[in-house]
Amino acid sequence: EDAIDGITHHNLQIARQEWQSIQSETNNLSRRLCEKLRLVMEPLVATKLRGDYRTGKRVNMKRIIGYIASGYRKDKIWLRRTKPAKRDYRVLIAVDNSESMQKGHAGDVALRALATMANGMSQLEIGQLGIASFGEEMKLLHPFHIPFTSESGVNIVSNFTFDSKRTRTALCVESSIAALEKADIAASSMQLVFMISDGRIERDSRSKLRHLIRQMAEKNILMVMIIVEGEDKPSKKNESILNMKEVTFVNGKPQIKQFIEDYPFPYYLVVSDLAALPEILGDALRQWWEMLAEINS
């Protein structure tokens, strides 16, 4: 069989069916997210010409007759671009492709969350959208300069196998910074990275993650961890990341504490019900941006 990027025609057909199924399940969520983000992700670039100015970009033809009739005194006949009308965000969505995502079908939930976000942001025309997978390493599956379409979704889904042996979260964060910098042909006003994962990170990478996230904040990049919980209801509550405990040693003495207590991502969401994602994400982004505005002012 012919293979496209190492994927056989048969596998591509399976991926197409899977993406169509995911899209039909998440269409309503995407629309809701689009409307939520419309209020939060404000236009950043002025594109429309408007106003009455003495100097500007283009003559307002409606003002010409009045200008001549006034003996050239009413000279506010020019238009300028003053009000932002276009969104200019650069967004990277990175999805965990490691083995742990198979537990409780967290991988399936992650792909539905990805579809909700990618389609919702595309409908809003947020700017540039890149999509990646991560585990042992990060792989950019959809580059920033290409518009996201249904065919993009098929290609992305075909790359997820959820069989990576490790989740090297710090390496993924580092690769995210590099991917955004590489795409920076024309600087975007605001950059965001969304990592979709089960949130289990290697303990020894926490201090490095904190350093990287501080670095991102300095570069005006908002880093958000979206933790998806699996769908196996009976065991779900006990296995939720919010209920996980871990043992640490302080001065040689063991201490038990909540796993999430020392979490290196300051901005994270725990999504146990995908239907709530548009509202949770929209409200969280609004609050985080308000906090960031206060910090930077």
C-alpha positions in Angstrom: 0.0 0.0 0.0 1.1 3.6 -0.7 2.2 5.4 2.5 1.9 9.1 3.2 4.4 10.3 5.8 4.9 6.7 6.9 1.1 6.2 7.3 -0.6 3.6 5.0 -3.8 4.4 3.1 -5.7 1.9 5.4 -4.5 3.7 8.5 -5.3 7.0 7.0 -8.9 5.9 6.4 -9.2 4.7 10.1 -7.8 8.1 11.2 -10.3 9.9 9.0 -13.2 8.0 10.5 -11.9 8.7 14.0 -11.5 12.4 13.4 -15.0 12.7 11.9 -16.4 10.9 15.0 -14.4 13.2 17.3 -15.5 16.3 15.4 -19.2 15.4 15.4 -18.9 14.8 19.2 -17.2 18.1 19.9 -18.9 20.5 17.3 -21.1 22.0 19.9 -18.3 22.4 22.4 -16.1 24.1 19.8 -18.8 26.6 19.1 -19.3 27.3 22.8 -15.5 27.7 23.3 -15.3 30.1 20.3 -18.0 32.4 21.9 -16.2 32.2 25.3 -12.8 33.0 23.8 -14.4 35.9 21.7 -14.9 37.7 25.0 -11.4 36.8 26.4 -9.0 36.8 23.4 -9.5 40.4 22.3 -8.4 41.7 18.9 -4.9 43.0 19.0 -4.2 44.4 15.6 -6.0 47.4 14.1 -7.1 46.6 10.5 -10.2 48.8 9.8 -9.8 52.4 8.7 -12.1 54.8 10.5 -12.4 58.3 11.9 -12.0 62.0 10.8 -8.4 63.0 11.1 -6.2 65.8 9.6 -3.6 63.2 8.5 -4.0 59.5 7.9 -3.8 56.5 5.6 -6.6 57.1 3.1 -9.1 59.9 2.2 -12.7 59.5 3.4 -14.5 60.2 0.1 -17.7 61.1 2.0 -16.0 64.2 3.5 -14.6 65.6 0.2 -17.7 67.6 -0.9 -17.9 69.2 2.6 -14.2 69.9 2.5 -14.4 71.8 -0.9 -17.7 73.6 0.1 -16.0 74.9 3.3 -13.3 76.5 1.3 -10.9 73.7 2.4 -11.3 74.6 6.1 -13.1 71.3 7.2 -9.9 69.3 6.6 -10.6 66.3 8.8 -11.0 64.1 5.8 -8.5 61.3 6.5 -9.0 57.7 7.8 -6.7 55.9 10.2 -6.4 52.4 11.6 -7.1 53.0 15.3 -9.3 50.2 16.7 -8.0 46.7 17.0 -10.1 44.4 14.8 -7.9 41.4 14.2 -6.6 38.7 16.6 -2.9 38.0 16.5 -2.2 35.2 18.9 0.3 32.4 18.4 -1.0 29.2 20.2 0.7 25.9 20.6 -1.4 22.9 21.7 0.8 19.9 22.8 -0.8 16.6 23.7 0.8 13.9 25.8 1.4 10.7 23.7 2.7 8.5 26.5 1.6 5.1 27.7 0.0 6.5 30.9 -2.6 8.2 28.7 -4.2 4.8 28.0 -5.4 4.5 31.6 -9.1 5.2 31.8 -9.1 6.3 28.1 -7.4 9.7 29.1 -6.0 9.7 25.5 -9.4 9.7 24.0 -10.5 12.6 26.2 -7.3 14.4 25.3 -8.0 14.1 21.6 -11.6 15.4 22.1 -10.2 18.3 24.1 -7.7 19.0 21.3 -10.5 19.0 18.7 -12.6 21.3 20.8 -9.8 23.8 21.2 -8.3 23.6 17.7 -11.7 24.0 16.0 -13.0 26.7 18.5 -9.8 28.8 18.0 -9.9 28.3 14.2 -13.5 29.5 14.1 -12.4 32.6 16.0 -9.4 33.2 13.7 -7.1 33.7 16.7 -3.9 34.0 14.5 -1.5 31.1 14.3 -2.1 27.6 15.7 0.5 24.9 16.0 -0.2 21.3 17.3 2.4 18.9 18.7 2.7 15.6 20.5 5.1 14.9 23.3 6.5 12.0 25.4 10.1 11.0 25.0 10.4 14.1 22.7 8.2 16.8 21.2 7.1 16.5 17.6 5.4 19.4 15.8 2.5 17.8 13.8 0.8 20.9 12.5 3.1 24.0 11.8 1.9 27.5 12.8 1.8 29.0 9.3 -0.7 26.5 7.9 -4.5 27.0 8.6 -6.1 24.3 10.6 -8.6 22.2 8.6 -10.4 18.9 8.8 -7.6 17.3 6.9 -5.1 18.6 9.5 -7.1 16.8 12.1 -6.9 13.5 10.3 -3.1 13.8 10.0 -2.8 14.7 13.7 -5.0 11.8 14.9 -3.0 9.4 12.8 0.1 10.3 14.8 -1.2 9.5 18.2 -0.5 6.0 19.5 -0.2 6.7 23.2 2.8 4.3 23.5 5.7 6.6 24.5 7.6 5.0 27.4 8.3 8.3 29.2 6.7 11.7 29.7 9.6 14.2 29.5 7.6 17.2 30.5 10.5 19.6 31.0 11.9 18.7 27.5 8.5 19.4 26.0 8.3 22.8 27.6 11.8 23.6 26.4 10.9 22.4 22.9 7.7 24.6 23.0 9.8 27.7 23.6 12.1 26.7 20.7 9.1 26.1 18.4 7.5 29.5 19.2 10.9 31.2 18.7 11.4 29.4 15.4 7.9 30.5 14.2 8.6 34.1 15.1 8.9 35.5 11.6 6.7 38.4 12.6 6.4 38.8 16.4 2.9 37.9 17.7 1.5 40.1 20.4 0.6 37.2 22.7 1.8 33.6 22.8 0.1 30.7 24.6 1.1 27.1 25.2 -1.6 24.5 26.2 -0.3 21.1 27.3 -3.0 18.4 27.5 -1.9 15.6 29.7 -2.8 13.3 32.6 -0.5 15.7 34.5 1.8 13.0 35.9 5.3 14.5 35.9 8.6 13.2 36.9 9.5 14.5 40.4 13.1 15.4 39.6 12.0 17.7 36.7 10.0 20.1 39.0 12.7 22.6 39.7 13.7 22.7 36.0 10.0 23.2 35.1 9.7 26.1 37.4 12.8 27.7 35.9 11.4 27.2 32.3 8.0 28.6 33.2 9.6 31.7 34.7 11.6 32.0 31.4 8.3 31.8 29.4 6.7 34.5 31.5 9.6 36.8 30.8 9.1 36.1 27.0 5.4 36.9 27.3 4.3 33.3 26.9 1.4 32.0 29.0 1.8 28.3 29.8 -1.3 26.3 30.7 -1.5 22.7 31.8 -4.8 21.0 31.0 -5.1 17.8 33.0 -7.6 15.4 31.6 -9.0 12.6 33.8 -10.0 9.3 32.3 -13.6 8.1 31.9 -13.7 5.0 34.1 -16.1 6.4 36.7 -15.9 3.9 39.6 -12.1 4.2 40.1 -12.0 7.8 38.8 -12.3 9.7 42.1 -9.6 7.7 43.9 -7.2 8.0 41.0 -7.8 11.7 40.3 -4.6 13.8 40.4 -6.3 15.9 43.1 -6.4 12.9 45.4 -2.9 11.6 44.7 -0.4 11.6 47.5 3.3 11.2 47.5 6.1 10.7 50.0 8.9 13.2 50.3 11.8 13.2 52.8 12.6 16.3 54.8 15.7 16.1 57.0 15.6 12.3 56.5 12.0 12.1 57.8 9.2 10.9 55.5 6.3 13.3 54.8 3.1 12.6 53.0 1.6 15.3 51.0 -0.8 15.9 48.0 0.9 15.5 44.6 -0.7 18.7 43.4 0.5 20.7 46.4 4.0 21.3 44.9 2.9 21.4 41.3 5.3 23.4 39.1 2.6 24.8 36.7 1.1 27.9 38.3 -1.7 27.8 35.7 -3.5 24.5 35.4 -7.0 23.1 35.0 -8.3 19.7 35.9 -11.0 18.6 33.4 -13.0 15.6 34.6 -16.0 16.5 32.4 -15.2 17.5 28.9 -18.6 19.2 28.5 -17.5 21.9 31.0 -14.2 22.7 29.1 -15.4 25.8 27.2 -16.6 27.6 30.3 -13.7 26.4 32.6 -11.1 27.4 30.0 -12.7 30.7 29.1 -13.1 31.8 32.8 -9.6 30.7 33.7 -8.0 32.5 30.9 -9.8 35.7 31.8 -8.7 35.5 35.4 -5.1 34.6 34.5 -4.8 37.5 32.1 -6.1 39.9 34.7 -3.5 38.5 37.1 -0.7 38.9 34.6 -1.8 42.4 33.8 -1.6 43.3 37.5 1.9 41.7 37.8 3.2 43.6 34.7 1.7 46.9 35.6 
